[in-house]
């Protein structure tokens, strides 16, 4: 029997992501659990004492460490705050940390260890879609829960994964809308050679075909690649209006350095990136990325009391020069969503968490986040993404924001997205699952269109378009 899919409905500033729930019951007293159909999936989770274990699984080494260390830090910050406030159901949370080492097979091995040997109640982490897909059968076979905090390509839904990051129609499509409004007529696609960039680019090409945008080239390179001379020369020769970048990890360092070395500028051919956040700017080099664009759902410069408190706490814990970013904020939020769901269910059981996820909220740095149980497993509603331009001080100033378009009111507001959804269906893409787990309602990263420029300055309200 399929369970209803909870969705993160961020009613203040929310972005959609798919929250997936499990059908197995974990015993609140630490006994073995079995799913409701009688399958003999055993759980060693022990909640009979004063602590409960959770896993933190991130790349602390390898090409993805440049991005994932900050996610690990955000998970720890959330756990420390929750423990200081009394814990979850009067139990302190104990983190068991593991290094995925930027290798999908290692992620799968570590996930199995966390579930079967360390007996964690849930795991928080992962970044690349390859790592997530490697872990997925582990969580499904063990009927355990993974909270995955990074934007992804959609086309996947598992009852054992909470996808708290944006999917393509909540991040990439709004970015394309922005470029189209700016008069972009041609694109060059550059990405890492794995699931997310390849799938995202199929959707980009479908959008381009439907909107009269020419794709002048498409290149992929393995994760960790450092030689971009050939690709950048092809980009320069193609003379596109803009580059859409789905590179991940420290490959971005080499790409942007080469991009600047050959004389390409944001003014002549801007690069729009969807996997570079504040944390990576320092590694890439501010001088190499100033003026380039990103599309995210959360930026450090959000001017709200909740976000200011979050940024202050993060900097106090990890250093005044440490910026916050979208993926780490989504990881931070995911810990609180798990905690609030457990408290609503009054149990750490997977089945109880699934059954009680709908309607769970958290006043997050990005805005109010709500799990919407009507939209499907693991769906998170968040705010519209914002396109931002990089600036020397690493801060971002949004250039535009629009209100989110939640699924339940799409018939009224989402006509443009309906048309594109149908176009994607004709192109062979699935979109029903690409509605991230929700949206933010003044600001939504995944399904809507709204962007931030990475530039210093105060945030404008969602309805303000800079002059």
C-alpha angles and dihedrals in degrees: 000000000000117000122223112268114246115217131202104239107189100194096184105034106346138157127198125252133159116253112199123200133201129239096213124096117230112203112242090218096053099262123135118285132214131188123253093261092058101256111157100237106152127209125200094193108138118201097160094102136057095277139053124202127229128180128236110197116180140139105265091166136032131040096321096051089091087068107026104051090073090052089055089050092051092051090052092048091055092047092048091051093048092048091049089054093052104281128249118317087346092304126117116234116238116200120216105196126203135178116233088193092214090283122117093212091053090050089054092048093047092046090054090049093050092050102038104029106024093037096218120182093220140354126227120198151048127130116192119063088234090061091046093050090048090053097042098082090046092057093041095049091047093039092229131139130255121190105204113194106188134090112262143183099259118220090113135087125174128174089222099056130073105203103203095170129080125274124216098275089052098049115009100040092051088050089053090048088054093050091047091052088052090057099256109164101172138035139192115210121216123175149149114269103254143082105295100049094043094049093041091052092052088058091044090053091049089051091046092051091050094047104042096254117144120224104216097183146346126206135173131194131186119266109272095027114154103180111084100152094109096044094046091049089052089050092051093048093048090059095205121176091242144354122236108210124202096163115136135206126359093339084087089066093060094039097054093043091054091043090058094040092061091050100256112148137190088245094055100035116359121206118223112202129191101185102048117094134170093282094060096049093079093050093048092047122252090238090058098050107030110129096019122122136242133182117216141145097230134038130180090240095068103134104221131115092241093053093044089054091048094049091047092050093048094049091046090053100042108019140292091260094055113104126207121234144187100265094046091046089051089051091049090049093048092060091053092046090053091047093049092047092050090051092048090050092041085220144079091221114128092224091049091050091050094049094048102040095095112098096012110142140191128190094229131186088256093048138275112339121200132185106225109206093193098064102061141271115330100353117156124195113215142161128285115275120253129214112226135183121227116244134186094260093053091240124126135223116196118231096199143000133187132187118266121256107222117207094244093060097038092110088063104037109012104074095125091050091047091055092049091046090056091048090053091049090054088050090055099256123131114229108170088079093043094074096105114227096285145311139259113243107223090023125022127180106192118038102023138060123251130114146194129223113222095237136113118268141086121299115254123220118269093258096051120098112195117240 
